[in-house]
Amino acid sequence: ILIPPIIFNSGYHINKRLFFRHIKPILLYSTAGTFINIIVMAVLLNALVKADLTGEFKPHFSELLVFGSLIASTDPVAILAVFQKKRVDPQLFYLVFGESVLND
């Protein structure tokens, strides 16, 4: 319920020229980067399961993929707040901001 107004507000106040100038890496981060993050997280957790470090908890690989997708889509609001406060390079800010908006 709250996500559409937040995305609308962010899109309304964004520097559209900078956003669209970096649309290719933003799309790459929001799709391929998220997919790679999901796979890596699931494989690492599966290694823990195979090494018998999870006790009696033995999730299937599909469950680990679901968990990886939950972890991969965390919102970088805190990072963006620090970026604004520290006045980082606008290109870096818009790469992280654009990836966040497209992932939501």
KEMIGU-406358 format. One record per residue: residue number from 0; x, y, z of N, C-alpha, C, O in turn. Coordinates in nm, 3 decimals, m for minus. Layout:
(node NUM; (X; Y; Z); (X; Y; Z); (X; Y; Z); (X; Y; Z))
...
END
This chain:
(node 0; (0.083; m0.119; 0.000); (0.000; 0.000; 0.000); (0.087; 0.126; 0.000); (0.052; 0.225; m0.063))
(node 1; (0.199; 0.122; 0.069); (0.283; 0.242; 0.079); (0.385; 0.253; m0.034); (0.433; 0.363; m0.062))
(node 2; (0.419; 0.143; m0.099); (0.523; 0.146; m0.201); (0.487; 0.235; m0.320); (0.571; 0.316; m0.361))
(node 3; (0.366; 0.226; m0.380); (0.338; 0.312; m0.496); (0.354; 0.461; m0.470); (0.414; 0.530; m0.552))
(node 4; (0.303; 0.516; m0.357); (0.325; 0.660; m0.335); (0.473; 0.696; m0.315); (0.518; 0.803; m0.357))
(node 5; (0.547; 0.606; m0.252); (0.690; 0.633; m0.231); (0.763; 0.635; m0.364); (0.845; 0.723; m0.389))
(node 6; (0.734; 0.536; m0.450); (0.799; 0.531; m0.581); (0.757; 0.651; m0.666); (0.840; 0.709; m0.736))
(node 7; (0.629; 0.690; m0.660); (0.583; 0.806; m0.735); (0.656; 0.932; m0.689); (0.702; 1.011; m0.772))
(node 8; (0.667; 0.950; m0.559); (0.736; 1.068; m0.506); (0.883; 1.068; m0.547); (0.937; 1.171; m0.585))
(node 9; (0.947; 0.952; m0.538); (1.087; 0.943; m0.578); (1.104; 0.973; m0.726); (1.196; 1.045; m0.765))
(node 10; (1.016; 0.919; m0.808); (1.023; 0.943; m0.951); (0.995; 1.087; m0.988); (1.051; 1.139; m1.085))
(node 11; (0.910; 1.152; m0.911); (0.875; 1.291; m0.939); (0.992; 1.385; m0.910); (1.014; 1.483; m0.981))
(node 12; (1.069; 1.354; m0.804); (1.177; 1.443; m0.761); (1.314; 1.402; m0.814); (1.414; 1.466; m0.780))
(node 13; (1.321; 1.299; m0.894); (1.450; 1.250; m0.943); (1.502; 1.339; m1.056); (1.425; 1.401; m1.129))
(node 14; (1.632; 1.345; m1.067); (1.695; 1.412; m1.180); (1.687; 1.315; m1.298); (1.769; 1.224; m1.309))
(node 15; (1.590; 1.334; m1.383); (1.562; 1.238; m1.490); (1.678; 1.224; m1.589); (1.701; 1.116; m1.643))
(node 16; (1.750; 1.331; m1.612); (1.863; 1.326; m1.704); (1.970; 1.231; m1.652); (2.021; 1.148; m1.728))
(node 17; (2.006; 1.242; m1.524); (2.106; 1.152; m1.466); (2.055; 1.009; m1.460); (2.130; 0.915; m1.485))
(node 18; (1.928; 0.993; m1.426); (1.871; 0.859; m1.416); (1.877; 0.787; m1.550); (1.924; 0.673; m1.557))
(node 19; (1.829; 0.851; m1.655); (1.825; 0.786; m1.785); (1.963; 0.777; m1.852); (1.983; 0.693; m1.940))
(node 20; (2.056; 0.861; m1.811); (2.192; 0.849; m1.862); (2.257; 0.720; m1.813); (2.344; 0.664; m1.879))
(node 21; (2.214; 0.675; m1.696); (2.271; 0.554; m1.635); (2.172; 0.437; m1.635); (2.182; 0.348; m1.551))
(node 22; (2.077; 0.437; m1.728); (1.972; 0.335; m1.725); (2.027; 0.194; m1.752); (1.978; 0.097; m1.695))
(node 23; (2.129; 0.181; m1.838); (2.183; 0.048; m1.866); (2.244; m0.018; m1.743); (2.209; m0.132; m1.713))
(node 24; (2.336; 0.049; m1.670); (2.388; m0.017; m1.550); (2.282; m0.034; m1.441); (2.287; m0.131; m1.365))
(node 25; (2.186; 0.058; m1.435); (2.079; 0.043; m1.336); (1.999; m0.084; m1.365); (1.969; m0.162; m1.275))
(node 26; (1.963; m0.104; m1.492); (1.889; m0.225; m1.530); (1.973; m0.350; m1.508); (1.921; m0.454; m1.467))
(node 27; (2.102; m0.341; m1.535); (2.191; m0.455; m1.513); (2.197; m0.491; m1.365); (2.187; m0.609; m1.330))
(node 28; (2.213; m0.391; m1.279); (2.217; m0.417; m1.135); (2.085; m0.473; m1.083); (2.083; m0.564; m1.000))
(node 29; (1.975; m0.418; m1.132); (1.845; m0.458; m1.078); (1.799; m0.594; m1.128); (1.713; m0.656; m1.065))
(node 30; (1.853; m0.642; m1.238); (1.812; m0.774; m1.288); (1.924; m0.877; m1.267); (1.909; m0.968; m1.185))
(node 31; (2.033; m0.862; m1.339); (2.141; m0.961; m1.330); (2.204; m0.962; m1.190); (2.234; m1.068; m1.137))
(node 32; (2.223; m0.845; m1.133); (2.283; m0.838; m0.999); (2.198; m0.906; m0.894); (2.250; m0.977; m0.807))
(node 33; (2.068; m0.885; m0.901); (1.978; m0.950; m0.806); (1.975; m1.100; m0.827); (1.978; m1.177; m0.731))
(node 34; (1.970; m1.143; m0.954); (1.969; m1.286; m0.984); (2.096; m1.354; m0.934); (2.090; m1.461; m0.874))
(node 35; (2.210; m1.293; m0.959); (2.338; m1.349; m0.913); (2.341; m1.355; m0.761); (2.388; m1.454; m0.704))
(node 36; (2.292; m1.252; m0.696); (2.288; m1.249; m0.550); (2.202; m1.363; m0.495); (2.240; m1.428; m0.397))
(node 37; (2.088; m1.389; m0.558); (2.000; m1.497; m0.514); (2.070; m1.632; m0.527); (2.068; m1.713; m0.434))
(node 38; (2.133; m1.655; m0.642); (2.200; m1.784; m0.666); (2.317; m1.803; m0.569); (2.331; m1.911; m0.511))
(node 39; (2.399; m1.701; m0.552); (2.515; m1.712; m0.463); (2.469; m1.739; m0.319); (2.527; m1.824; m0.251))
(node 40; (2.368; m1.668; m0.274); (2.318; m1.689; m0.138); (2.267; m1.832; m0.120); (2.297; m1.896; m0.020))
(node 41; (2.190; m1.882; m0.217); (2.135; m2.018; m0.207); (2.246; m2.122; m0.210); (2.241; m2.220; m0.135))
(node 42; (2.348; m2.103; m0.294); (2.458; m2.199; m0.302); (2.539; m2.200; m0.172); (2.575; m2.307; m0.122))
(node 43; (2.567; m2.083; m0.118); (2.641; m2.077; 0.009); (2.563; m2.141; 0.123); (2.620; m2.214; 0.204))
(node 44; (2.435; m2.114; 0.130); (2.354; m2.176; 0.234); (2.342; m2.327; 0.212); (2.338; m2.403; 0.309))
(node 45; (2.336; m2.369; 0.087); (2.331; m2.512; 0.057); (2.461; m2.580; 0.101); (2.458; m2.694; 0.147))
(node 46; (2.574; m2.510; 0.087); (2.701; m2.565; 0.134); (2.698; m2.584; 0.286); (2.753; m2.682; 0.336))
(node 47; (2.635; m2.493; 0.358); (2.621; m2.509; 0.503); (2.534; m2.630; 0.537); (2.562; m2.703; 0.632))
(node 48; (2.429; m2.650; 0.460); (2.341; m2.765; 0.482); (2.417; m2.895; 0.454); (2.410; m2.989; 0.532))
(node 49; (2.491; m2.899; 0.343); (2.568; m3.019; 0.306); (2.679; m3.048; 0.407); (2.713; m3.165; 0.428))
(node 50; (2.735; m2.944; 0.469); (2.839; m2.963; 0.570); (2.780; m2.998; 0.705); (2.853; m3.013; 0.803))
(node 51; (2.648; m3.013; 0.711); (2.574; m3.050; 0.832); (2.594; m2.949; 0.945); (2.607; m2.986; 1.062))
(node 52; (2.597; m2.822; 0.908); (2.611; m2.715; 1.007); (2.478; m2.652; 1.046); (2.476; m2.553; 1.119))
(node 53; (2.369; m2.707; 0.997); (2.237; m2.650; 1.027); (2.157; m2.734; 1.125); (2.039; m2.709; 1.148))
(node 54; (2.221; m2.834; 1.184); (2.152; m2.918; 1.280); (2.044; m3.002; 1.213); (2.069; m3.064; 1.109))
(node 55; (1.926; m3.002; 1.271); (1.816; m3.080; 1.215); (1.742; m3.005; 1.105); (1.655; m3.062; 1.038))
(node 56; (1.774; m2.880; 1.085); (1.708; m2.800; 0.981); (1.773; m2.832; 0.847); (1.889; m2.798; 0.824))
(node 57; (1.698; m2.896; 0.759); (1.749; m2.938; 0.628); (1.658; m2.885; 0.517); (1.576; m2.960; 0.465))
(node 58; (1.670; m2.759; 0.482); (1.584; m2.704; 0.376); (1.623; m2.755; 0.238); (1.739; m2.790; 0.214))
(node 59; (1.526; m2.760; 0.148); (1.552; m2.795; 0.009); (1.615; m2.674; m0.061); (1.607; m2.562; m0.011))
(node 60; (1.678; m2.699; m0.175); (1.744; m2.591; m0.249); (1.643; m2.485; m0.292); (1.674; m2.366; m0.295))
(node 61; (1.520; m2.528; m0.325); (1.418; m2.431; m0.366); (1.383; m2.337; m0.251); (1.357; m2.219; m0.273))
(node 62; (1.383; m2.387; m0.129); (1.358; m2.301; m0.013); (1.473; m2.203; 0.008); (1.452; m2.089; 0.048))
(node 63; (1.594; m2.248; m0.019); (1.710; m2.159; m0.009); (1.705; m2.051; m0.116); (1.748; m1.938; m0.092))
(node 64; (1.654; m2.084; m0.234); (1.637; m1.982; m0.338); (1.536; m1.877; m0.297); (1.555; m1.758; m0.323))
(node 65; (1.428; m1.920; m0.233); (1.327; m1.825; m0.184); (1.389; m1.734; m0.078); (1.368; m1.612; m0.081))
(node 66; (1.464; m1.792; 0.014); (1.531; m1.711; 0.116); (1.629; m1.613; 0.052); (1.638; m1.497; 0.092))
(node 67; (1.704; m1.661; m0.049); (1.797; m1.574; m0.120); (1.727; m1.458; m0.187); (1.780; m1.346; m0.190))
(node 68; (1.606; m1.483; m0.240); (1.531; m1.374; m0.304); (1.483; m1.273; m0.202); (1.474; m1.154; m0.232))
(node 69; (1.451; m1.318; m0.083); (1.410; m1.225; 0.023); (1.527; m1.138; 0.067); (1.512; m1.018; 0.089))
(node 70; (1.643; m1.198; 0.081); (1.762; m1.125; 0.125); (1.812; m1.031; 0.015); (1.858; m0.921; 0.044))
(node 71; (1.803; m1.074; m0.111); (1.856; m0.995; m0.222); (1.779; m0.866; m0.245); (1.835; m0.769; m0.296))
(node 72; (1.654; m0.863; m0.208); (1.572; m0.746; m0.239); (1.558; m0.650; m0.121); (1.461; m0.574; m0.114))
(node 73; (1.652; m0.652; m0.028); (1.646; m0.558; 0.083); (1.659; m0.416; 0.031); (1.728; m0.391; m0.068))
(node 74; (1.594; m0.326; 0.097); (1.588; m0.187; 0.051); (1.708; m0.108; 0.102); (1.735; m0.109; 0.222))
(node 75; (1.781; m0.040; 0.015); (1.901; 0.034; 0.056); (1.870; 0.176; 0.104); (1.943; 0.269; 0.072))
(node 76; (1.764; 0.192; 0.181); (1.726; 0.325; 0.229); (1.835; 0.386; 0.316); (1.867; 0.504; 0.303))
(node 77; (1.893; 0.306; 0.405); (1.998; 0.357; 0.493); (2.120; 0.401; 0.412); (2.181; 0.504; 0.443))
(node 78; (2.155; 0.325; 0.311); (2.270; 0.361; 0.228); (2.243; 0.492; 0.154); (2.331; 0.578; 0.147))
(node 79; (2.122; 0.507; 0.100); (2.089; 0.630; 0.029); (2.088; 0.750; 0.123); (2.127; 0.860; 0.083))
(node 80; (2.045; 0.730; 0.247); (2.047; 0.840; 0.345); (2.190; 0.884; 0.374); (2.219; 1.003; 0.383))
(node 81; (2.280; 0.787; 0.389); (2.421; 0.820; 0.412); (2.480; 0.889; 0.290); (2.556; 0.985; 0.302))
(node 82; (2.445; 0.839; 0.171); (2.494; 0.902; 0.047); (2.451; 1.048; 0.039); (2.530; 1.134; 0.001))
(node 83; (2.326; 1.077; 0.076); (2.278; 1.216; 0.071); (2.350; 1.301; 0.173); (2.388; 1.415; 0.144))
(node 84; (2.369; 1.246; 0.292); (2.434; 1.324; 0.398); (2.581; 1.353; 0.363); (2.631; 1.462; 0.389))
(node 85; (2.649; 1.255; 0.306); (2.790; 1.271; 0.272); (2.812; 1.335; 0.135); (2.926; 1.363; 0.097))
(node 86; (2.705; 1.358; 0.062); (2.711; 1.420; m0.071); (2.807; 1.346; m0.163); (2.902; 1.403; m0.217))
(node 87; (2.780; 1.215; m0.181); (2.863; 1.134; m0.270); (2.840; 1.174; m0.414); (2.751; 1.254; m0.444))
(node 88; (2.920; 1.118; m0.502); (2.908; 1.143; m0.645); (2.765; 1.113; m0.691); (2.713; 1.005; m0.661))
(node 89; (2.701; 1.204; m0.762); (2.563; 1.180; m0.806); (2.547; 1.054; m0.891); (2.442; 0.991; m0.889))
(node 90; (2.650; 1.017; m0.966); (2.640; 0.896; m1.046); (2.622; 0.773; m0.958); (2.539; 0.687; m0.987))
(node 91; (2.700; 0.765; m0.850); (2.687; 0.653; m0.756); (2.550; 0.654; m0.690); (2.486; 0.550; m0.675))
(node 92; (2.506; 0.773; m0.649); (2.376; 0.784; m0.585); (2.265; 0.735; m0.678); (2.177; 0.659; m0.636))
(node 93; (2.268; 0.777; m0.804); (2.161; 0.739; m0.896); (2.168; 0.593; m0.937); (2.066; 0.533; m0.970))
(node 94; (2.287; 0.533; m0.936); (2.296; 0.390; m0.963); (2.228; 0.310; m0.853); (2.149; 0.219; m0.881))
(node 95; (2.257; 0.344; m0.726); (2.195; 0.273; m0.614); (2.047; 0.307; m0.605); (1.964; 0.218; m0.582))
(node 96; (2.012; 0.434; m0.622); (1.872; 0.475; m0.616); (1.789; 0.411; m0.728); (1.679; 0.362; m0.703))
(node 97; (1.842; 0.411; m0.849); (1.770; 0.352; m0.961); (1.749; 0.203; m0.944); (1.642; 0.151; m0.975))
(node 98; (1.852; 0.134; m0.896); (1.839; m0.010; m0.871); (1.733; m0.036; m0.766); (1.654; m0.130; m0.778))
(node 99; (1.732; 0.047; m0.663); (1.632; 0.031; m0.556); (1.490; 0.052; m0.608); (1.400; m0.025; m0.575))
(node 100; (1.471; 0.156; m0.688); (1.338; 0.185; m0.741); (1.291; 0.074; m0.835); (1.175; 0.032; m0.829))
(node 101; (1.379; 0.027; m0.921); (1.340; m0.078; m1.016); (1.319; m0.212; m0.947); (1.238; m0.293; m0.993))
(node 102; (1.390; m0.237; m0.838); (1.368; m0.362; m0.763); (1.236; m0.360; m0.687); (1.173; m0.464; m0.669))
(node 103; (1.195; m0.243; m0.642); (1.069; m0.236; m0.568); (0.954; m0.258; m0.665); (0.838; m0.256; m0.624))
END
